[in-house]
Amino acid sequence: MTAEPLLELHEVHCGYSAHSVLRGVNFALAAGERVALMGANGAGKTTLLHLLVGLVRPTAGEVRAFGLVRRSETDFHAVRAQVGLVFQNADDQLFCPTVLEDVAFGPRNLGRTSAQAKADALDTLAALGLAEFAERVTYRLSAGEKRLVALATVLAMKPAVLLLDEPTTGLDAATEARLIAYLAALKQAMVIVSHDQQLLAQLATRTVRLETGILLHESRMK
């Protein structure tokens, strides 16, 4: 018996004002998959990620997560507890005075005690090689450092699925290699938006492509 997909889009249309972004998109993410989502700038890749966690809503079609149709904001609260989105712009994700507070915010929002949230945050920072960042002021970080901390804010919540929007932008070669090795060892299913061929070659199990709002051919990578 085939396991039910973790996340699905069924005949989804989405647009802004009179502009159509996605047209009849069908997509499914299975447990353990790492899907590369390809396409030109403006093709709708970020919109697709945002649909999966309810940050935008379809004009037609259906979003399903963990076997249930999700429509309302309340429906998506439960989804966001299990699906971590790392934004393309790290500044959209970081808003607390220090790195430790930012990384602990998600676990606390899930109902963990302050002590548990702090422990989760410290463990996550250490795993990413960022232990010394805990007390640093967030807005003083470099662009690459902010990107790693934004990833840490998501990983500290221990999500079942990771949605990664250009995760290696702004990273130097050594940091990128470390990040790729870390992500490769994770068990979470992933959807990865990136133009970084090294990242995709090492992580993705298959690829899909958005062109003019339509999700096209899939190819197996691993």
SVG drawing of the C-alpha trace seen along z (x, -y; Angstrom):
<svg xmlns="http://www.w3.org/2000/svg" viewBox="-11 -45 47 47">
<polyline fill="none" stroke="black" stroke-width="0.4" points="0.0,0.0 1.5,-3.3 1.8,-5.8 -0.2,-9.0 1.8,-12.1 2.8,-14.5 1.9,-17.6 -0.3,-17.9 -1.6,-20.4 -4.5,-19.4 -5.3,-21.5 -4.2,-24.6 -4.5,-28.0 -3.1,-31.1 -2.6,-34.7 -2.4,-38.3 -5.0,-40.8 -5.4,-40.0 -2.0,-38.2 -2.0,-34.4 1.0,-32.8 0.1,-29.1 -2.3,-27.3 -3.6,-23.9 -0.6,-22.7 -0.6,-19.2 2.2,-18.3 2.8,-15.7 5.7,-15.3 6.3,-11.9 8.1,-11.0 11.9,-11.0 11.8,-12.8 13.9,-15.9 12.4,-17.6 14.2,-20.3 11.7,-23.0 13.2,-24.7 12.2,-27.6 13.1,-31.1 12.8,-34.0 9.2,-34.9 8.0,-31.5 6.0,-31.0 8.4,-28.9 8.1,-30.9 4.3,-31.2 4.1,-27.4 6.1,-27.1 3.8,-29.7 0.7,-27.8 1.9,-24.7 1.9,-26.5 -1.0,-28.8 0.8,-32.1 -1.1,-32.5 -4.4,-30.8 -5.3,-29.2 -8.0,-30.9 -9.0,-27.4 -8.0,-23.8 -7.1,-22.1 -4.2,-22.1 -3.8,-18.9 -1.3,-18.3 -0.9,-15.1 -4.0,-13.6 -6.4,-16.5 -7.7,-19.3 -6.4,-22.7 -8.5,-25.8 -8.7,-28.1 -6.0,-29.9 -6.7,-27.5 -6.1,-24.5 -2.7,-25.9 -1.6,-26.6 -1.3,-22.8 0.6,-22.5 3.1,-25.2 3.9,-23.2 5.2,-20.4 6.4,-22.2 9.3,-24.6 9.7,-27.3 13.1,-29.0 12.3,-32.3 14.3,-33.6 15.1,-36.8 16.4,-35.9 15.4,-39.3 11.7,-38.2 12.4,-35.4 14.5,-37.1 13.0,-39.6 14.3,-39.0 17.2,-40.9 19.6,-38.0 20.2,-34.8 19.3,-32.6 15.9,-34.3 15.2,-34.0 16.0,-30.3 14.1,-29.6 11.0,-31.5 9.6,-28.6 9.9,-25.9 8.3,-28.2 5.4,-28.9 4.8,-25.2 4.3,-25.0 7.7,-23.9 8.8,-25.4 11.4,-28.2 14.1,-25.7 13.1,-23.2 13.1,-25.9 16.4,-27.2 17.9,-23.7 16.5,-23.0 17.9,-26.3 21.3,-25.7 21.4,-22.1 20.4,-23.3 23.0,-26.1 25.7,-23.7 24.7,-21.2 25.0,-23.9 28.4,-25.1 26.8,-28.3 27.2,-27.7 29.2,-30.9 26.4,-32.9 23.9,-32.5 24.3,-35.9 25.0,-37.8 22.7,-40.6 20.7,-39.4 20.7,-42.6 24.5,-42.8 25.0,-39.4 26.3,-39.2 23.8,-38.1 25.3,-34.5 25.2,-34.3 21.5,-35.5 20.7,-32.7 22.2,-30.0 20.4,-31.4 17.1,-31.5 17.6,-27.8 18.3,-27.2 15.0,-28.9 13.1,-26.3 15.2,-23.3 14.8,-23.9 11.0,-23.3 11.9,-19.7 9.6,-19.8 8.6,-16.8 9.1,-18.8 11.5,-21.5 10.8,-24.1 14.0,-25.8 13.9,-28.9 17.4,-29.6 19.2,-28.2 22.8,-28.8 22.6,-32.4 25.3,-34.5 27.3,-31.6 31.0,-31.1 32.2,-27.8 33.2,-26.2 30.0,-27.2 27.9,-26.0 29.7,-22.6 29.0,-22.3 25.4,-23.2 24.9,-20.7 26.5,-17.9 24.2,-18.8 21.0,-18.8 22.0,-15.6 22.1,-13.8 18.5,-14.9 15.6,-12.6 13.0,-15.3 11.3,-15.5 12.3,-18.7 11.2,-21.0 14.3,-23.0 14.1,-26.1 17.6,-26.9 19.8,-27.8 22.7,-26.2 23.5,-23.1 26.0,-21.8 23.4,-21.8 20.7,-20.2 23.1,-17.5 24.0,-16.4 20.5,-16.7 17.6,-16.3 16.0,-12.9 13.9,-14.3 13.2,-17.6 10.1,-19.4 10.0,-22.7 7.6,-25.6 7.2,-27.3 4.5,-29.9 2.6,-28.8 2.5,-25.1 4.4,-22.4 6.2,-20.4 8.1,-17.1 9.6,-15.4 12.9,-13.6 14.5,-11.3 17.9,-12.4 18.8,-9.7"/>
</svg>
